[in-house]
Amino acid sequence: MKYLMFVCTDAQPDTDKENEPDIHAWVSENDARGRRLQGSELAPAAAATTVRVRNGELLLCEGPFAETQEVIVGFDLLECADLDEAVEIARTHPMARAGRLELRPFAGPQQ
């Protein structure tokens, strides 16, 4: 089952820096095990362009859709047996402590 994991900042990160996981080790391990299919850090939210069409008119806005302290800073595409495995993978990601991770399964049939 495929999950898209949004990697987000958080206004209230964990303050315990002991045993903080290393992102490079996390990526290497999950790539080697075939659980991480793709992933990337994103440019800052200020580089975003929001696109909408209303009444046939194209509306472009520089910046993210919403002004918020939490922003999406990256993503990972995961291949997991089920949600429990996706949660276990996310639990070990460094941003689980410094930010937040949102797991979302793909809808419909998966290839």
Biopython code that builds the backbone (N, CA, C, O; Angstrom):
import numpy as np
from Bio.PDB.StructureBuilder import StructureBuilder

atoms = [
    (1, "MET", "N", (0.844, -1.169, 0.000)),
    (1, "MET", "CA", (0.000, 0.000, 0.000)),
    (1, "MET", "C", (0.894, 1.239, 0.000)),
    (1, "MET", "O", (1.863, 1.315, 0.755)),
    (2, "LYS", "N", (0.563, 2.199, -0.845)),
    (2, "LYS", "CA", (1.370, 3.416, -0.934)),
    (2, "LYS", "C", (0.786, 4.507, -0.041)),
    (2, "LYS", "O", (-0.427, 4.697, 0.040)),
    (3, "TYR", "N", (1.695, 5.214, 0.622)),
    (3, "TYR", "CA", (1.338, 6.362, 1.458)),
    (3, "TYR", "C", (2.192, 7.547, 1.060)),
    (3, "TYR", "O", (3.388, 7.404, 0.803)),
    (4, "LEU", "N", (1.578, 8.710, 1.010)),
    (4, "LEU", "CA", (2.345, 9.938, 0.866)),
    (4, "LEU", "C", (2.518, 10.497, 2.268)),
    (4, "LEU", "O", (1.540, 10.710, 2.985)),
    (5, "MET", "N", (3.757, 10.731, 2.652)),
    (5, "MET", "CA", (4.049, 11.278, 3.970)),
    (5, "MET", "C", (4.487, 12.731, 3.795)),
    (5, "MET", "O", (5.566, 13.011, 3.272)),
    (6, "PHE", "N", (3.634, 13.640, 4.238)),
    (6, "PHE", "CA", (3.979, 15.057, 4.223)),
    (6, "PHE", "C", (4.867, 15.333, 5.426)),
    (6, "PHE", "O", (4.524, 14.964, 6.550)),
    (7, "VAL", "N", (5.998, 15.976, 5.201)),
    (7, "VAL", "CA", (6.933, 16.342, 6.263)),
    (7, "VAL", "C", (6.714, 17.818, 6.547)),
    (7, "VAL", "O", (6.924, 18.664, 5.678)),
    (8, "CYS", "N", (6.288, 18.122, 7.773)),
    (8, "CYS", "CA", (5.884, 19.488, 8.117)),
    (8, "CYS", "C", (6.631, 20.005, 9.339)),
    (8, "CYS", "O", (7.068, 19.236, 10.196)),
    (9, "THR", "N", (6.766, 21.311, 9.397)),
    (9, "THR", "CA", (7.309, 21.931, 10.595)),
    (9, "THR", "C", (6.203, 21.961, 11.652)),
    (9, "THR", "O", (5.040, 21.685, 11.357)),
    (10, "ASP", "N", (6.575, 22.294, 12.860)),
    (10, "ASP", "CA", (5.615, 22.354, 13.954)),
    (10, "ASP", "C", (6.033, 23.478, 14.888)),
    (10, "ASP", "O", (7.219, 23.662, 15.158)),
    (11, "ALA", "N", (5.066, 24.218, 15.373)),
    (11, "ALA", "CA", (5.352, 25.331, 16.282)),
    (11, "ALA", "C", (5.817, 24.836, 17.651)),
    (11, "ALA", "O", (6.379, 25.608, 18.428)),
    (12, "GLN", "N", (5.589, 23.558, 17.954)),
    (12, "GLN", "CA", (5.969, 23.008, 19.250)),
    (12, "GLN", "C", (6.798, 21.737, 19.077)),
    (12, "GLN", "O", (6.302, 20.640, 19.337)),
    (13, "PRO", "N", (8.060, 21.867, 18.641)),
    (13, "PRO", "CA", (8.900, 20.680, 18.454)),
    (13, "PRO", "C", (9.289, 20.059, 19.796)),
    (13, "PRO", "O", (9.198, 20.700, 20.843)),
    (14, "ASP", "N", (9.721, 18.809, 19.743)),
    (14, "ASP", "CA", (10.234, 18.114, 20.923)),
    (14, "ASP", "C", (11.508, 18.824, 21.370)),
    (14, "ASP", "O", (12.370, 19.126, 20.545)),
    (15, "THR", "N", (11.631, 19.086, 22.644)),
    (15, "THR", "CA", (12.814, 19.786, 23.152)),
    (15, "THR", "C", (13.901, 18.807, 23.596)),
    (15, "THR", "O", (15.019, 19.230, 23.892)),
    (16, "ASP", "N", (13.601, 17.517, 23.646)),
    (16, "ASP", "CA", (14.576, 16.497, 24.034)),
    (16, "ASP", "C", (15.458, 16.179, 22.830)),
    (16, "ASP", "O", (15.005, 15.531, 21.887)),
    (17, "LYS", "N", (16.694, 16.623, 22.854)),
    (17, "LYS", "CA", (17.617, 16.421, 21.730)),
    (17, "LYS", "C", (18.446, 15.145, 21.881)),
    (17, "LYS", "O", (19.246, 14.828, 21.000)),
    (18, "GLU", "N", (18.269, 14.399, 22.991)),
    (18, "GLU", "CA", (19.019, 13.171, 23.204)),
    (18, "GLU", "C", (18.550, 12.088, 22.236)),
    (18, "GLU", "O", (17.351, 11.923, 22.013)),
    (19, "ASN", "N", (19.493, 11.361, 21.670)),
    (19, "ASN", "CA", (19.206, 10.277, 20.718)),
    (19, "ASN", "C", (18.414, 10.755, 19.512)),
    (19, "ASN", "O", (17.562, 10.033, 18.992)),
    (20, "GLU", "N", (18.699, 11.977, 19.067)),
    (20, "GLU", "CA", (18.010, 12.520, 17.901)),
    (20, "GLU", "C", (18.427, 11.736, 16.661)),
    (20, "GLU", "O", (19.622, 11.592, 16.403)),
    (21, "PRO", "N", (17.453, 11.218, 15.877)),
    (21, "PRO", "CA", (17.797, 10.421, 14.693)),
    (21, "PRO", "C", (18.430, 11.263, 13.591)),
    (21, "PRO", "O", (18.215, 12.471, 13.503)),
    (22, "ASP", "N", (19.215, 10.591, 12.757)),
    (22, "ASP", "CA", (19.898, 11.235, 11.634)),
    (22, "ASP", "C", (19.091, 11.012, 10.363)),
    (22, "ASP", "O", (18.753, 9.872, 10.044)),
    (23, "ILE", "N", (18.777, 12.075, 9.634)),
    (23, "ILE", "CA", (17.955, 11.969, 8.427)),
    (23, "ILE", "C", (18.635, 11.133, 7.352)),
    (23, "ILE", "O", (17.961, 10.385, 6.644)),
    (24, "HIS", "N", (19.947, 11.239, 7.213)),
    (24, "HIS", "CA", (20.657, 10.471, 6.185)),
    (24, "HIS", "C", (20.584, 8.968, 6.480)),
    (24, "HIS", "O", (20.431, 8.159, 5.565)),
    (25, "ALA", "N", (20.692, 8.606, 7.748)),
    (25, "ALA", "CA", (20.571, 7.195, 8.134)),
    (25, "ALA", "C", (19.147, 6.705, 7.893)),
    (25, "ALA", "O", (18.951, 5.581, 7.432)),
    (26, "TRP", "N", (18.151, 7.539, 8.202)),
    (26, "TRP", "CA", (16.739, 7.174, 7.989)),
    (26, "TRP", "C", (16.483, 6.928, 6.504)),
    (26, "TRP", "O", (15.873, 5.924, 6.136)),
    (27, "VAL", "N", (16.950, 7.844, 5.647)),
    (27, "VAL", "CA", (16.757, 7.698, 4.206)),
    (27, "VAL", "C", (17.456, 6.438, 3.708)),
    (27, "VAL", "O", (16.851, 5.652, 2.978)),
    (28, "SER", "N", (18.706, 6.232, 4.083)),
    (28, "SER", "CA", (19.471, 5.064, 3.625)),
    (28, "SER", "C", (18.789, 3.761, 4.021)),
    (28, "SER", "O", (18.661, 2.850, 3.202)),
    (29, "GLU", "N", (18.352, 3.671, 5.267)),
    (29, "GLU", "CA", (17.719, 2.438, 5.748)),
    (29, "GLU", "C", (16.418, 2.152, 5.002)),
    (29, "GLU", "O", (16.189, 1.028, 4.557)),
    (30, "ASN", "N", (15.570, 3.167, 4.865)),
    (30, "ASN", "CA", (14.275, 2.941, 4.234)),
    (30, "ASN", "C", (14.380, 2.762, 2.722)),
    (30, "ASN", "O", (13.563, 2.055, 2.131)),
    (31, "ASP", "N", (15.366, 3.385, 2.089)),
    (31, "ASP", "CA", (15.617, 3.137, 0.667)),
    (31, "ASP", "C", (16.088, 1.691, 0.466)),
    (31, "ASP", "O", (15.614, 0.997, -0.433)),
    (32, "ALA", "N", (17.023, 1.246, 1.310)),
    (32, "ALA", "CA", (17.576, -0.097, 1.194)),
    (32, "ALA", "C", (16.514, -1.173, 1.405)),
    (32, "ALA", "O", (16.578, -2.238, 0.792)),
    (33, "ARG", "N", (15.545, -0.899, 2.264)),
    (33, "ARG", "CA", (14.484, -1.870, 2.556)),
    (33, "ARG", "C", (13.314, -1.769, 1.585)),
    (33, "ARG", "O", (12.355, -2.535, 1.686)),
    (34, "GLY", "N", (13.387, -0.819, 0.636)),
    (34, "GLY", "CA", (12.332, -0.673, -0.364)),
    (34, "GLY", "C", (11.055, -0.048, 0.168)),
    (34, "GLY", "O", (10.007, -0.128, -0.473)),
    (35, "ARG", "N", (11.138, 0.569, 1.330)),
    (35, "ARG", "CA", (9.945, 1.179, 1.939)),
    (35, "ARG", "C", (9.786, 2.639, 1.537)),
    (35, "ARG", "O", (8.679, 3.174, 1.585)),
    (36, "ARG", "N", (10.867, 3.284, 1.147)),
    (36, "ARG", "CA", (10.820, 4.680, 0.682)),
    (36, "ARG", "C", (11.080, 4.656, -0.815)),
    (36, "ARG", "O", (12.178, 4.315, -1.255)),
    (37, "LEU", "N", (10.066, 5.019, -1.595)),
    (37, "LEU", "CA", (10.177, 4.960, -3.046)),
    (37, "LEU", "C", (10.738, 6.247, -3.629)),
    (37, "LEU", "O", (11.413, 6.234, -4.659)),
    (38, "GLN", "N", (10.455, 7.351, -2.964)),
    (38, "GLN", "CA", (10.895, 8.665, -3.441)),
    (38, "GLN", "C", (10.710, 9.652, -2.307)),
    (38, "GLN", "O", (9.913, 9.415, -1.399)),
    (39, "GLY", "N", (11.430, 10.747, -2.349)),
    (39, "GLY", "CA", (11.270, 11.795, -1.356)),
    (39, "GLY", "C", (12.149, 12.972, -1.681)),
    (39, "GLY", "O", (13.132, 12.851, -2.412)),
    (40, "SER", "N", (11.786, 14.119, -1.130)),
    (40, "SER", "CA", (12.577, 15.313, -1.384)),
    (40, "SER", "C", (12.212, 16.405, -0.392)),
    (40, "SER", "O", (11.089, 16.481, 0.106)),
    (41, "GLU", "N", (13.188, 17.234, -0.129)),
    (41, "GLU", "CA", (12.952, 18.470, 0.604)),
    (41, "GLU", "C", (12.346, 19.451, -0.402)),
    (41, "GLU", "O", (12.655, 19.387, -1.592)),
    (42, "LEU", "N", (11.494, 20.348, 0.065)),
    (42, "LEU", "CA", (10.886, 21.344, -0.807)),
    (42, "LEU", "C", (11.513, 22.713, -0.587)),
    (42, "LEU", "O", (12.080, 22.978, 0.473)),
    (43, "ALA", "N", (11.411, 23.577, -1.583)),
    (43, "ALA", "CA", (11.846, 24.970, -1.434)),
    (43, "ALA", "C", (10.984, 25.621, -0.352)),
    (43, "ALA", "O", (9.916, 25.101, -0.032)),
    (44, "PRO", "N", (11.419, 26.736, 0.214)),
    (44, "PRO", "CA", (10.640, 27.410, 1.263)),
    (44, "PRO", "C", (9.232, 27.781, 0.789)),
    (44, "PRO", "O", (8.996, 27.974, -0.404)),
    (45, "ALA", "N", (8.307, 27.877, 1.740)),
    (45, "ALA", "CA", (6.910, 28.208, 1.432)),
    (45, "ALA", "C", (6.801, 29.520, 0.662)),
    (45, "ALA", "O", (5.876, 29.695, -0.132)),
    (46, "ALA", "N", (7.726, 30.434, 0.885)),
    (46, "ALA", "CA", (7.697, 31.717, 0.170)),
    (46, "ALA", "C", (7.864, 31.530, -1.338)),
    (46, "ALA", "O", (7.497, 32.416, -2.111)),
    (47, "ALA", "N", (8.410, 30.396, -1.765)),
    (47, "ALA", "CA", (8.599, 30.128, -3.189)),
    (47, "ALA", "C", (7.366, 29.491, -3.831)),
    (47, "ALA", "O", (7.350, 29.249, -5.038)),
    (48, "ALA", "N", (6.343, 29.220, -3.034)),
    (48, "ALA", "CA", (5.133, 28.560, -3.548)),
    (48, "ALA", "C", (4.307, 29.501, -4.419)),
    (48, "ALA", "O", (4.361, 30.722, -4.267)),
    (49, "THR", "N", (3.553, 28.915, -5.321)),
    (49, "THR", "CA", (2.557, 29.632, -6.110)),
    (49, "THR", "C", (1.247, 28.873, -5.953)),
    (49, "THR", "O", (1.190, 27.671, -6.213)),
    (50, "THR", "N", (0.210, 29.559, -5.535)),
    (50, "THR", "CA", (-1.110, 28.951, -5.367)),
    (50, "THR", "C", (-1.939, 29.262, -6.607)),
    (50, "THR", "O", (-2.032, 30.415, -7.029)),
    (51, "VAL", "N", (-2.542, 28.223, -7.190)),
    (51, "VAL", "CA", (-3.311, 28.346, -8.429)),
    (51, "VAL", "C", (-4.772, 28.013, -8.133)),
    (51, "VAL", "O", (-5.083, 26.988, -7.526)),
    (52, "ARG", "N", (-5.662, 28.905, -8.579)),
    (52, "ARG", "CA", (-7.108, 28.681, -8.479)),
    (52, "ARG", "C", (-7.768, 29.191, -9.749)),
    (52, "ARG", "O", (-7.240, 30.078, -10.419)),
    (53, "VAL", "N", (-8.917, 28.632, -10.074)),
    (53, "VAL", "CA", (-9.749, 29.146, -11.153)),
    (53, "VAL", "C", (-11.130, 29.386, -10.566)),
    (53, "VAL", "O", (-11.735, 28.476, -10.000)),
    (54, "ARG", "N", (-11.631, 30.618, -10.702)),
    (54, "ARG", "CA", (-12.948, 30.995, -10.197)),
    (54, "ARG", "C", (-13.691, 31.730, -11.306)),
    (54, "ARG", "O", (-13.204, 32.722, -11.848)),
    (55, "ASN", "N", (-14.864, 31.231, -11.628)),
    (55, "ASN", "CA", (-15.674, 31.820, -12.701)),
    (55, "ASN", "C", (-14.878, 31.964, -13.997)),
    (55, "ASN", "O", (-15.003, 32.959, -14.711)),
    (56, "GLY", "N", (-14.056, 30.949, -14.289)),
    (56, "GLY", "CA", (-13.281, 30.942, -15.518)),
    (56, "GLY", "C", (-12.028, 31.803, -15.482)),
    (56, "GLY", "O", (-11.289, 31.850, -16.465)),
    (57, "GLU", "N", (-11.775, 32.478, -14.381)),
    (57, "GLU", "CA", (-10.608, 33.365, -14.269)),
    (57, "GLU", "C", (-9.498, 32.677, -13.475)),
    (57, "GLU", "O", (-9.731, 32.125, -12.399)),
    (58, "LEU", "N", (-8.285, 32.726, -14.033)),
    (58, "LEU", "CA", (-7.113, 32.178, -13.366)),
    (58, "LEU", "C", (-6.656, 33.146, -12.283)),
    (58, "LEU", "O", (-6.417, 34.323, -12.551)),
    (59, "LEU", "N", (-6.539, 32.643, -11.063)),
    (59, "LEU", "CA", (-6.077, 33.450, -9.938)),
    (59, "LEU", "C", (-4.784, 32.852, -9.405)),
    (59, "LEU", "O", (-4.771, 31.719, -8.922)),
    (60, "LEU", "N", (-3.705, 33.606, -9.491)),
    (60, "LEU", "CA", (-2.411, 33.162, -8.980)),
    (60, "LEU", "C", (-2.066, 33.967, -7.744)),
    (60, "LEU", "O", (-2.309, 35.172, -7.681)),
    (61, "CYS", "N", (-1.502, 33.292, -6.772)),
    (61, "CYS", "CA", (-1.086, 33.960, -5.539)),
    (61, "CYS", "C", (0.327, 33.501, -5.213)),
    (61, "CYS", "O", (0.596, 32.300, -5.183)),
    (62, "GLU", "N", (1.221, 34.432, -4.972)),
    (62, "GLU", "CA", (2.566, 34.082, -4.549)),
    (62, "GLU", "C", (2.511, 33.642, -3.102)),
    (62, "GLU", "O", (1.895, 34.298, -2.262)),
    (63, "GLY", "N", (3.157, 32.530, -2.820)),
    (63, "GLY", "CA", (3.182, 32.015, -1.457)),
    (63, "GLY", "C", (2.207, 30.867, -1.271)),
    (63, "GLY", "O", (1.485, 30.496, -2.197)),
    (64, "PRO", "N", (2.189, 30.306, -0.063)),
    (64, "PRO", "CA", (1.348, 29.144, 0.219)),
    (64, "PRO", "C", (-0.129, 29.504, 0.286)),
    (64, "PRO", "O", (-0.492, 30.676, 0.381)),
    (65, "PHE", "N", (-0.977, 28.478, 0.237)),
    (65, "PHE", "CA", (-2.420, 28.648, 0.271)),
    (65, "PHE", "C", (-2.873, 29.339, 1.558)),
    (65, "PHE", "O", (-3.745, 30.208, 1.526)),
    (66, "ALA", "N", (-2.286, 28.955, 2.677)),
    (66, "ALA", "CA", (-2.709, 29.505, 3.975)),
    (66, "ALA", "C", (-1.500, 30.028, 4.746)),
    (66, "ALA", "O", (-0.406, 29.469, 4.664)),
    (67, "GLU", "N", (-1.709, 31.082, 5.479)),
    (67, "GLU", "CA", (-0.682, 31.607, 6.379)),
    (67, "GLU", "C", (-0.763, 30.789, 7.664)),
    (67, "GLU", "O", (-1.778, 30.821, 8.360)),
    (68, "THR", "N", (0.297, 30.063, 7.977)),
    (68, "THR", "CA", (0.309, 29.220, 9.163)),
    (68, "THR", "C", (1.736, 29.042, 9.642)),
    (68, "THR", "O", (2.683, 29.199, 8.871)),
    (69, "GLN", "N", (1.888, 28.715, 10.910)),
    (69, "GLN", "CA", (3.233, 28.470, 11.430)),
    (69, "GLN", "C", (3.776, 27.139, 10.929)),
    (69, "GLN", "O", (4.985, 26.990, 10.749)),
    (70, "GLU", "N", (2.890, 26.171, 10.701)),
    (70, "GLU", "CA", (3.300, 24.864, 10.202)),
    (70, "GLU", "C", (3.273, 24.885, 8.676)),
    (70, "GLU", "O", (2.282, 25.305, 8.078)),
    (71, "VAL", "N", (4.345, 24.438, 8.051)),
    (71, "VAL", "CA", (4.403, 24.385, 6.592)),
    (71, "VAL", "C", (4.962, 23.039, 6.148)),
    (71, "VAL", "O", (5.718, 22.398, 6.878)),
    (72, "ILE", "N", (4.585, 22.620, 4.949)),
    (72, "ILE", "CA", (5.130, 21.397, 4.370)),
    (72, "ILE", "C", (6.534, 21.715, 3.871)),
    (72, "ILE", "O", (6.720, 22.634, 3.074)),
    (73, "VAL", "N", (7.520, 20.957, 4.339)),
    (73, "VAL", "CA", (8.909, 21.199, 3.958)),
    (73, "VAL", "C", (9.486, 20.062, 3.121)),
    (73, "VAL", "O", (10.609, 20.159, 2.626)),
    (74, "GLY", "N", (8.715, 18.984, 2.963)),
    (74, "GLY", "CA", (9.191, 17.856, 2.171)),
    (74, "GLY", "C", (8.134, 16.780, 2.090)),
    (74, "GLY", "O", (7.030, 16.928, 2.614)),
    (75, "PHE", "N", (8.490, 15.684, 1.418)),
    (75, "PHE", "CA", (7.581, 14.563, 1.292)),
    (75, "PHE", "C", (8.379, 13.284, 1.095)),
    (75, "PHE", "O", (9.537, 13.311, 0.677)),
    (76, "ASP", "N", (7.740, 12.173, 1.404)),
    (76, "ASP", "CA", (8.287, 10.860, 1.100)),
    (76, "ASP", "C", (7.137, 9.992, 0.619)),
    (76, "ASP", "O", (6.040, 10.035, 1.175)),
    (77, "LEU", "N", (7.392, 9.209, -0.413)),
    (77, "LEU", "CA", (6.433, 8.233, -0.916)),
    (77, "LEU", "C", (6.839, 6.886, -0.339)),
    (77, "LEU", "O", (7.936, 6.393, -0.599)),
    (78, "LEU", "N", (5.947, 6.297, 0.446)),
    (78, "LEU", "CA", (6.248, 5.048, 1.145)),
    (78, "LEU", "C", (5.472, 3.884, 0.550)),
    (78, "LEU", "O", (4.349, 4.053, 0.073)),
    (79, "GLU", "N", (6.072, 2.711, 0.580)),
    (79, "GLU", "CA", (5.407, 1.458, 0.204)),
    (79, "GLU", "C", (5.379, 0.609, 1.463)),
    (79, "GLU", "O", (6.425, 0.201, 1.968)),
    (80, "CYS", "N", (4.178, 0.343, 1.972)),
    (80, "CYS", "CA", (4.022, -0.346, 3.246)),
    (80, "CYS", "C", (2.971, -1.442, 3.144)),
    (80, "CYS", "O", (2.109, -1.409, 2.266)),
    (81, "ALA", "N", (3.049, -2.399, 4.035)),
    (81, "ALA", "CA", (2.043, -3.455, 4.088)),
    (81, "ALA", "C", (0.706, -2.891, 4.557)),
    (81, "ALA", "O", (-0.353, -3.309, 4.090)),
    (82, "ASP", "N", (0.767, -1.933, 5.491)),
    (82, "ASP", "CA", (-0.455, -1.373, 6.069)),
    (82, "ASP", "C", (-0.120, -0.086, 6.826)),
    (82, "ASP", "O", (1.032, 0.346, 6.858)),
    (83, "LEU", "N", (-1.139, 0.516, 7.432)),
    (83, "LEU", "CA", (-0.943, 1.765, 8.173)),
    (83, "LEU", "C", (0.014, 1.575, 9.346)),
    (83, "LEU", "O", (0.809, 2.468, 9.641)),
    (84, "ASP", "N", (-0.047, 0.438, 10.012)),
    (84, "ASP", "CA", (0.855, 0.203, 11.144)),
    (84, "ASP", "C", (2.313, 0.304, 10.725)),
    (84, "ASP", "O", (3.124, 0.886, 11.444)),
    (85, "GLU", "N", (2.656, -0.256, 9.570)),
    (85, "GLU", "CA", (4.039, -0.165, 9.096)),
    (85, "GLU", "C", (4.385, 1.277, 8.725)),
    (85, "GLU", "O", (5.494, 1.736, 8.996)),
    (86, "ALA", "N", (3.444, 1.994, 8.106)),
    (86, "ALA", "CA", (3.688, 3.399, 7.747)),
    (86, "ALA", "C", (3.931, 4.234, 9.006)),
    (86, "ALA", "O", (4.805, 5.101, 9.021)),
    (87, "VAL", "N", (3.165, 3.975, 10.050)),
    (87, "VAL", "CA", (3.347, 4.698, 11.321)),
    (87, "VAL", "C", (4.716, 4.384, 11.913)),
    (87, "VAL", "O", (5.390, 5.283, 12.417)),
    (88, "GLU", "N", (5.133, 3.129, 11.859)),
    (88, "GLU", "CA", (6.443, 2.745, 12.392)),
    (88, "GLU", "C", (7.570, 3.442, 11.631)),
    (88, "GLU", "O", (8.545, 3.886, 12.238)),
    (89, "ILE", "N", (7.444, 3.540, 10.316)),
    (89, "ILE", "CA", (8.444, 4.244, 9.511)),
    (89, "ILE", "C", (8.463, 5.724, 9.882)),
    (89, "ILE", "O", (9.532, 6.304, 10.072)),
    (90, "ALA", "N", (7.292, 6.333, 9.984)),
    (90, "ALA", "CA", (7.191, 7.758, 10.317)),
    (90, "ALA", "C", (7.725, 8.042, 11.721)),
    (90, "ALA", "O", (8.344, 9.080, 11.958)),
    (91, "ARG", "N", (7.486, 7.127, 12.634)),
    (91, "ARG", "CA", (7.914, 7.309, 14.027)),
    (91, "ARG", "C", (9.413, 7.500, 14.142)),
    (91, "ARG", "O", (9.885, 8.192, 15.045)),
    (92, "THR", "N", (10.166, 6.893, 13.236)),
    (92, "THR", "CA", (11.626, 6.969, 13.309)),
    (92, "THR", "C", (12.205, 8.122, 12.489)),
    (92, "THR", "O", (13.414, 8.351, 12.526)),
    (93, "HIS", "N", (11.365, 8.853, 11.747)),
    (93, "HIS", "CA", (11.831, 9.999, 10.952)),
    (93, "HIS", "C", (12.186, 11.148, 11.897)),
    (93, "HIS", "O", (11.432, 11.412, 12.832)),
    (94, "PRO", "N", (13.306, 11.836, 11.684)),
    (94, "PRO", "CA", (13.701, 12.940, 12.553)),
    (94, "PRO", "C", (12.616, 14.012, 12.738)),
    (94, "PRO", "O", (12.508, 14.599, 13.815)),
    (95, "MET", "N", (11.825, 14.266, 11.711)),
    (95, "MET", "CA", (10.798, 15.311, 11.832)),
    (95, "MET", "C", (9.614, 14.886, 12.689)),
    (95, "MET", "O", (8.754, 15.712, 12.994)),
    (96, "ALA", "N", (9.551, 13.615, 13.086)),
    (96, "ALA", "CA", (8.516, 13.208, 14.040)),
    (96, "ALA", "C", (8.759, 13.905, 15.375)),
    (96, "ALA", "O", (7.828, 14.115, 16.152)),
    (97, "ARG", "N", (10.019, 14.263, 15.638)),
    (97, "ARG", "CA", (10.365, 14.965, 16.878)),
    (97, "ARG", "C", (10.454, 16.477, 16.672)),
    (97, "ARG", "O", (10.081, 17.247, 17.556)),
    (98, "ALA", "N", (10.939, 16.895, 15.524)),
    (98, "ALA", "CA", (11.148, 18.331, 15.274)),
    (98, "ALA", "C", (9.943, 18.987, 14.622)),
    (98, "ALA", "O", (9.814, 20.211, 14.646)),
    (99, "GLY", "N", (9.062, 18.189, 14.042)),
    (99, "GLY", "CA", (7.902, 18.729, 13.344)),
    (99, "GLY", "C", (6.736, 17.781, 13.463)),
    (99, "GLY", "O", (6.398, 17.321, 14.554)),
    (100, "ARG", "N", (6.123, 17.490, 12.327)),
    (100, "ARG", "CA", (5.028, 16.516, 12.291)),
    (100, "ARG", "C", (4.998, 15.868, 10.928)),
    (100, "ARG", "O", (5.449, 16.442, 9.937)),
    (101, "LEU", "N", (4.462, 14.667, 10.892)),
    (101, "LEU", "CA", (4.365, 13.901, 9.660)),
    (101, "LEU", "C", (2.909, 13.514, 9.455)),
    (101, "LEU", "O", (2.255, 13.004, 10.364)),
    (102, "GLU", "N", (2.418, 13.761, 8.266)),
    (102, "GLU", "CA", (1.050, 13.377, 7.930)),
    (102, "GLU", "C", (1.108, 12.242, 6.923)),
    (102, "GLU", "O", (1.692, 12.385, 5.848)),
    (103, "LEU", "N", (0.504, 11.120, 7.272)),
    (103, "LEU", "CA", (0.445, 9.961, 6.389)),
    (103, "LEU", "C", (-0.908, 9.933, 5.707)),
    (103, "LEU", "O", (-1.952, 10.017, 6.353)),
    (104, "ARG", "N", (-0.871, 9.813, 4.387)),
    (104, "ARG", "CA", (-2.123, 9.760, 3.645)),
    (104, "ARG", "C", (-2.046, 8.660, 2.600)),
    (104, "ARG", "O", (-1.176, 8.695, 1.730)),
    (105, "PRO", "N", (-2.967, 7.656, 2.675)),
    (105, "PRO", "CA", (-2.944, 6.594, 1.678)),
    (105, "PRO", "C", (-3.442, 7.120, 0.331)),
    (105, "PRO", "O", (-4.228, 8.065, 0.265)),
    (106, "PHE", "N", (-2.966, 6.487, -0.729)),
    (106, "PHE", "CA", (-3.453, 6.822, -2.057)),
    (106, "PHE", "C", (-4.862, 6.245, -2.196)),
    (106, "PHE", "O", (-5.129, 5.146, -1.710)),
    (107, "ALA", "N", (-5.743, 6.958, -2.838)),
    (107, "ALA", "CA", (-7.113, 6.502, -3.052)),
    (107, "ALA", "C", (-7.167, 5.621, -4.290)),
    (107, "ALA", "O", (-6.390, 5.812, -5.225)),
    (108, "GLY", "N", (-8.066, 4.672, -4.299)),
    (108, "GLY", "CA", (-8.271, 3.832, -5.475)),
    (108, "GLY", "C", (-7.198, 2.795, -5.657)),
    (108, "GLY", "O", (-6.346, 2.611, -4.787)),
    (109, "PRO", "N", (-7.234, 2.106, -6.798)),
    (109, "PRO", "CA", (-6.257, 1.056, -7.074)),
    (109, "PRO", "C", (-4.845, 1.629, -7.166)),
    (109, "PRO", "O", (-4.630, 2.728, -7.677)),
    (110, "GLN", "N", (-3.902, 0.861, -6.661)),
    (110, "GLN", "CA", (-2.503, 1.299, -6.684)),
    (110, "GLN", "C", (-1.695, 0.412, -7.603)),
    (110, "GLN", "O", (-1.948, -0.786, -7.729)),
    (111, "GLN", "N", (-0.723, 1.025, -8.240)),
    (111, "GLN", "CA", (0.131, 0.266, -9.159)),
    (111, "GLN", "C", (1.476, 0.038, -8.536)),
    (111, "GLN", "O", (2.343, -0.583, -9.150)),
]
sb = StructureBuilder()
sb.init_structure("model")
sb.init_model(0)
sb.init_chain("A")
sb.init_seg("    ")
for serial, (resi, resn, name, xyz) in enumerate(atoms, 1):
    if name == "N":
        sb.init_residue(resn, " ", resi, " ")
    sb.init_atom(name, np.array(xyz, "f"), 0.0, 1.0, " ", f" {name:<3s}", serial, name[0])
structure = sb.get_structure()
